[in-house]
């Protein structure tokens, strides 16, 4: 089951002390340009190969993030289709904002 989480829900999950895998499913170049703190790069094209190493406990919560382009939903469907995935552990989609809210600020020199 896929659930869309708000940034506040993600923050609560990061601080609740339970196991959480935060996977950014964009390709490496897009990930390198900017990503959520604590997110692990797990490109959609390599998802099946990497997820077993990154999330060894199949009952762990998995949070997938993208740039609101539908990639996280496709990744969640792919994970749900894995035979060894625990159906009780839902994949959660988090929409990553593409821009920082507010005016851009440069460091003062």
N, C-alpha and C positions, 0 to 999 in steps of 0.2 A: 504494500500500500504506500502510495506517495502522498506526502503532505507538504504544502508550501509553508515555510516558516518565515516569520518576520525577523528582522535583525535583533529585536528585543528577545524573541524566543531563542535565537541562536546564542545570544549572550548568556541567557539563563542556563542553557544546556552546557555551555563552556564552564560555568561556575558551579554546577550542581554536584560535581565530584564523581559522576558516573562515566563509564567508558564512552568515548565518542570518537569517530573517525570523520575528519573534515577533509573531503576530497574535492579538489578543483578539477573539473573534467575538461577544461579548455586545453588546447595544445600548449607546448612548452613556451613558445614565443609570446603568446597572449598571457600566460601565467607570469612570465618574467616581466612583462610591462606593468603589472600590478596585481596583487592578490590579497585575500583575507589573511590576517595574521593567524598562524597555526595551520593554515591550509597546506595540504600536501599535493604536489602536482601529480595528477593521474589522468593523462590525456584519454579522451574517449576512444581513440584509436588503439590504445594499449590497455584499456580498462580490465578486460578478463585476465590478462597476463599479470597485472600489478596488484589487483585487489586481494588476491590470496596472500601475498606477502605483507601488504599494508594493513589488512584487516583479518588476522588469523582467527579471531573468535567470531564465528558467524552470528552470534547473538548480539554483537555490538551494534549500537546505533550508528547509522551512516548518514552524514550530511553531505549532499552533493551541491556544488555551486557552479554557476556559469554566469553569462552576461545577459540573462533574460532572453536567450535566443532559442530555448527549447532543448538545448543539449543535455541539461540535467535530467529532464523527464525521460529522454531517450536512454540515458545511462541508468536511470532507476528501473526502467523496463528491462534493460539488459541484466541488471543485478537480480531482479525478481525472477528472471528466467533461469538462473543458475540452480541446479538441483540441490547443491549442498548449502544453499542460503537458508537461514532460519526464517520461516515466514512470520514469526512473532516479532522480528526486528525490522521495522519499516525503514525504507530509504526516505530521507527527507530532502526536499529540494529547497535551496535557498537562492533567491535571486540576488545577485551581486550588483550593486549600483555601478554604473559605468563612469560616473563622475562624482567627485567629492562635493557634497552640498556646501554652499556658501562661496564666497570669493576665494580665488586662488591666492596663496600668500607665498612670498619669497622670503628667505632668511635675510635678516639685516646684517650687513657686513660692516 
